[in-house]
Amino acid sequence: MARSVRTRITLLATGVTLGVSTLVCVGVYLALHFALYREVDSFLEGEVHEFRAILTHEQDDDLKEVEREIRAELGSRSNSDLVFRLLRTDGYLLITSDPNDRFPNPWKDSASKTPKASAAWFETIEQPSDPPYRISAQIEQLPVHGDVIIQAAYRLDRVQRSLAMCMVFCIAALVIATALAIIGGRAVARGSMAPVVRITKAARQISAQRLSTRVPLAGSHDELDALAQTLNDMLNRVERSFRQIQQFTADAAHELRTPLTALRGSAEHVLAQPRTESELRAVIEKSLEYYHLLGRVTDDLLLLARLDAGKEPLRFEQFSLSRAVDDVVDLYRPLADEHGIQLNCRRENGEVFVVGDSGKIRRVLNNLLDNSIKYMGGAGTVEVALVQEKSVVLLTVCDTGPGISPEDLPHVFERFYRSDRARSARRDAAMRSAGLGLAICRSIVHAHGGEISLECQTDQGTVVAIHLPLENHGSEN
């Protein structure tokens, strides 16, 4: 059966408290047990020495006189828990301070238990029906009786009562500690889970229509605040991606609707009345241009989707970037000459090799040169420069065209974005662009672990800079 986090925290706090309390109680009980028994042993050892002094002062070895003296001494005391004995080493009782004592002789049945000479010896005697005794014994040599055992015994009733009372207190303390641990654990669990509950409630209010909702921060700067901030950062990315998808869908629909509307209009115009063969041919040629535009837009959208998802196959291999630049420049030189544009290529190093997809890098160069030439708006110069800088290669495409206005510059890499100048520059389907070229360039460059940037000023030309690593780190993606 699944338990809530609150229940687990409560059980954990209760278990830890109960365990620690048990260890403390056991430690207190053992410490008290050790202290009480040590005190009893010290007391018995002192009494044995006194008994021994009495024996040594009796010159005639009159044990009866010794017995009377010991009983008189004990009778004058308020402590009646002490008993003295004098025994032979074989266990025979010579004298006792209490004729009614009933604790057994621990040395009667086992000679191995007989205490060694001049050594104090302690033992606890447990009896089923009588109270336990703590016994101390020592060997003494008398002139007449030879070796005898001096024995002092102390009833442990008071010690047992103290230990029992300590045990009761410990059990009561454990019960109280357990109850307090349960109450405190629930309070701590409730307080600890309150931010989680708040985060959960806020997260449940988030939907596709309410992506702007965020998880409130408590301001405690703890782990839960960090979690809430992480969720908010994730929601920011999700909202941004969702808005981009919405905008992308709307732009794609608009871009596809324009040629489709033109195609439908042409077809309706042709069907409105009989047409000559030349008129039909002109309509078909115009429609074919829109078909090509639809094909380019569809291919570009598919490429971008695959690059974003990491599904576009990239063949990373070492190739000559210098040769690729030369090939693309030679390819576009006739188009540049046709528009009265001077196309130059400048290389400051020898042949430069990089690791990447040669076809995709060529496509980037194609898009950049195509934009530079077709947006030039007249005669001018386009220069492609290739420079190796330590571990990176800098590839730049510069033109002397009209440039891009400051308000359009932050959006040039967005999909389907075209400035007003670009829209007015391409009015027919053959020249028309869907505004995906720079977005494709950025996706390809990023897939190669590089960076692309664009700088320009109005009427002062445009500079597109691409930084590519010599040893590509994007191949793992």
N, C-alpha and C positions, 0 to 999 in steps of 0.2 A: 504494500500500500504506500503510495507516494506521500511524503510529508512536505509541508510547506517549508520555506526557508526560515520563517519565524519559528516554527516548531523545532527545526534542527538547531537553530541558534540557542533556543531555550534549553533544549536537551544537552547541548554542548556545554553551556554555561553551568547548568546544574551538575553535569558529570564532573567537570573540572573542579567546581566548588566542593562537591561531595568528596572527591578524591583527595584534594588538598586538606580539607577538614579532617578526613579520616587519618591521614598521615600525621597531622598535628596532634589529634587526640591520642593516637597510638604512641607518638613520641612523648606526650605529656604523661601518659600512663606508665610507660616504661621508665621514664626519668624519675617519676615519683616512686615506683617500685624499687628501683636501684637505690634511691636516696634513703628510703625507709629501711631497707634491709642493711644498707651500709651503716646507718645509725644504730640499728639493733646489734650488728656485729661489733661495732666499736664499744657499745655499752657492755656486751657480754665479755669482750676481751678484758675490759677493765675490771669487771666483777671477778673473773677468773684470777686475775693478778691479786685482788684483795683476798680471795679465798686461799690462794697459795701463800700469801703473807701470814694469814692466821695459822696455817698448818706449820709453817717453819718456825713460828714463835712458841709452839707447844713442844717443850723439851721431852716430856714423858710420853709422847705419842698417845695421849688419852683421847681417842677419837670421840668418845661420848661427850667430853667437855667441849671439844671442837663443835660437835653437832649442836649442843645447847647454845654455844656462843653465836653460831651462825643463825639459829632460829631466833635468838633474841635480837640480833642485828636486823634480820628481815622483818621481825614483828614491829620494830620501831619505825619502819618505813610504811608509807602509804601505798607503795607499789607491791601488790601481791601476785604479780605475774612472773616473778623470778623464782627459780628453783635451783638449789645446789645439790650436787651429788659427788660422792667419792666412791670410786669403784676400783677393784683390782683389774689387772689387764685381762683376766679371763672373764670379766663381766660381772663378778660377784659384787653386790652392793654393800658398801661399808657404812656409809652414813648418807642421810638425805635431809634437806631442810623442810621437806613437806612429805610426811608419811603417806599422804593421800595422792601423791602424783601417780599418774597412770600412763605416762608416755613410755614406750618401749626403749630398751637398751639397744642402741644401734650397733654395738660391738659384740653382742652376746653370741650371734650365730656366725660371725665372719671375722676371723682374726686379721684378715687383710685390711679391714676397716679400722683397726686400732691405730690411733694417732701416733705419729712419730714423736720421739723425745724432743722436748724444747720447741715444738712446732704447734702453733694454734691451728685448730681444725674446726670447721663449721658445717652444719648439716641441718636441713629442714625435715622435720618428722610430720608426715600427714597421717591422720587417723580418721576412720569413718565416723565415729560417734563422738570423738573428743576434739577439742581445738588443736590446731597445729602448733608445733614448738620449733623454735630456732635454737639450736644447740651449739655451744662452743666447748671444746675440750682441749686438755693439755696434759702431758705426762709430768709427774713429779715423783721423786724418790724419797721415801721415808725410811728412817733407820730400822724400824721394826717390820713394817709391812712391805718394804721394797718399793718397786715401781707401782704407782697408783695413777688413776686417771681422775683429774679434777674436771668436773663437768658443771657448766652453768646453762640452764635452759630458760627461754623466755617465751611466754604464750603470745601468739601472734594475733589475738582477737582484735586488738586495736589497729594493728597494721592492716588486717584483712578488711576491717570496717572502713578505714581510710581509702584503701584501694577500691572497695566496692562503691563508696561514695564518689570517688573520682570517675569510676566507670559510668555511674548514673549521670553525672554531670557531662561526661563526654557524649553519651548517647543523646541526652537532651540537646547538647550543643549541635550535634549532627542533624537532629531533626529540625532545629531552628534554622541552621545554616542551609539545609536543603529547601525549606520553605522559602527563605529569603532569596535563595538562588533561583528558584522557579519564578518568584515575583519579579526579582531584578532582571532575570534573563528575558522574561516576556517584555518588560519595559525597554530593555536595551534592544531587543529584537524589533519591537515596534518602532522605536526611535531610529534604528539603523535602516529599517526598510521603508520608512516614510519617504525619503527621496526617491527610492525605487518605485514606490506607488505613484508618486508625482510624475516621474518620468513615463511610467506606463500609461497613465491617464492622458498625458500630453501626446504620447505616440499614437494612442488610439484615435485621437481627433484628427490625425493627419490623413489626408486622402488626396486623390488626384486633383480635386477641386480646392483643397486647402493645403497646398504644399508650402505656403508661406508660414505655417504654424511652426513654432520652435519650442524645444524643451526649455523651461525656465531654469536658470542657474541659481543655486542657493547662496552662492558667494562664499562658501566655506573653503574653496580651493583644495578640496580633498579628492579622493579617487572617484567619488560619485559625480562631483563637478566636472572632473576630467572626462568621465563617461558621457555626461550630458553634452559637453562641448564637442566631443567626438561625434555624437549623434547629430548635433546641429551642423557640424561641418559636412557630414555625410548627406544630410538633408539639403544643404546648400548645393552640393554637387548634383544630387538627384533632381532638385528643382531646376538647376541650370540646364542639365541634360534634357529634362522633360520639356522645358521651354524651347530648347534648341530643336528637339524632335518636332514639336508643334510648328515652329517656324520653318523647319526643313520641309515638313509635309506640305505646309501652305505654299512655300516657294516652289517646291517640285510640282505641285498641282498647277500653279500659275504658269510655270515654264512649259509644262506639257499641254496646258490648255491653249496657249497662244498658237502653236503650230497646228493643233487639232482644229481650232476654230478656223484658221486659214484654210486648211484642207477641206473642211466641211463647206465653207463659203465658196471655194472654187468649184467643188462638186455641184453645189446647188445652182451656181451661176451657169455652169455648163448645161445642166439639165433643164434650165428655165426655158431654153429655146434651142432650135437646131443650130449646130456649130459646124464650121468648116474644119477640114483636116488640120490646117495650120493652127487654128484656134485651139483645137483639142490638144495638139502637140505642145503648144505653149503652156496650157494648163497642166499637162502631165509633167513637163519639165519643171514647172514651178513646184508642183506637188512633190516631185522627187527630191528637190532641195529640202523641203520640210521633213521628208522621210529621213534624209541623212541627218538633219538636226535632231530629230527624235532619237535616232540611233546613237548619236554622240552623247546626248543627255543621259540616255539609259545606260550606256557603257560607263560613263563617268560616275553615275550614281552607284552602279554595281561595284566599281573599283573602290570608291570611297567607303562603301559599306564593308567591303572585305578588308580594307586596310584598318578600319576602326575595330573590327572584330578580330584582327590578327589572322584572318583566314586567307589573305592574298598570298599565294606562293611567291616567295622571293628567293632567287638563286644567288646566294652570296658566294662570290669568287673574286679573286684578284684580277683586276683589269686595268688597262691604261686609261686613266681619266683624260690625259692629254689627247690621246687619239680620239676618244669619244667627243671631246669638245671640238676638235678639228672637223670631224665628220658632220656634226650638227651645224657648225658654222658654214661649211661648204654646202650643206643642203639648203640653207636659208639665204645664201648669197644671191642667187638669181632673183628671189623675191625682194630682197633689199634693193638690188639694182633696179628692179622694176619700179620701185617707189622712190627712187632717187636717194637712197639711204646708203651711207658708207658703213659697211660691217667689218670691224677689225677684231683681231684675236691677239691677245698679249699673254706671254708666258715668261715668268721671271726665273723659273727653274728648268731643269731638264725634263725628261719624261716622268710624269707623276703617276704612281700606281696606288690604287685604293682597293679595299675589299667591299663589295656590294653587288647589287643587281644592276648590271650594265644597262639593260633595257629600261628599267625604271628611272635611272639617272638621266638617260637620254631623253626620256619623256619630260622630265623637269626642264631640261634645257630647251626642248621644243616649245613648251608652254611659255617660257620666259621670252625667248626670241620672237615667238609669234605675237605676244602682247606688245613687245617693244616696237616691232616693225609696223603692225597694223594700227597701233594707237599713236604713231609718231605724228601724223597729221601733216606730213610734208617732208621736205628734205631734212636730213639730220645725220647723226652718227650714233651707231650702236657698237659698244666695245665689250667683248667677253675677256675677262682676265682670270688667270689661274696662277695662284701663288701657294707654295708649300711653306707652312709656318710650324716648325717643330713637329708635333704629333697630329696636326690638323692641316686640312687643305682649305684654302679660301677661294671660292669661285664667285665672281661678281659679274653681273650683267648691268651695264650702265647705258643709258640713252640720253639724248638731248631733247626729248619730247616735251610736251606741255606739262608733264608731271601729274600729280594727284593733289586735289585740294585737301587742306588740313582736316576738314570734317569727314572726308572719306577715308583718310589714311588708317584709322584704327579698325576699319571694317574690311580691308582689302582681302584678308585671308578667310573671311566668312563665306559660307556656301551660298551660291546664288546671288551674291552681292555684286552689283555693277553700279558704278558711278553714273551720274547723268551724262557725263561726257562719253563714257563707254557706250551707253545706251543710244546716244545720238550718232555715234560713229559707225554703228553696224545696224543698218536698217533692213537689209535683205537677209534671207535665210542662210545663204551661203557664208555670209560674214558674221552672222549672229552668234553670240557666245552665251552660254547658260550661266556664266559666273562661277564655274567650278574649277577653272584652271589653277589658280593660286591655292585653293583649298587642297587640290590633289598634290601640288608641289610640296606644301607643308606636310601632308600626311606621309609622302614618300621620304622626305628628308628626315622626319622624325623616326620613321621605321628603320632608317640607317644610323640612328643615334646622333644625328646632326641637328643644326639649327638654321633657320632661315629668317631673314629680316628684310624690311623694305624701308628705305629713306628717300625722301624727295621733298622738293619745294615747288610750289606752283610756278610753271613756266621756266623751271630750271632743271628739268629732267628727273630721272628716277634711277636709284641704285638698289639692286637686289643682291644681297650678300648671303652666301651659303657656306656654312662651316661643316665639313665632313671629317670624321676621324680617319686616320690612316689605317688603323686596325679597328674594324667595325665592331661595335658593341651592341648593335641592334639585331644582329643575326640570330641571337638566341630567341627573339620574339617571333 
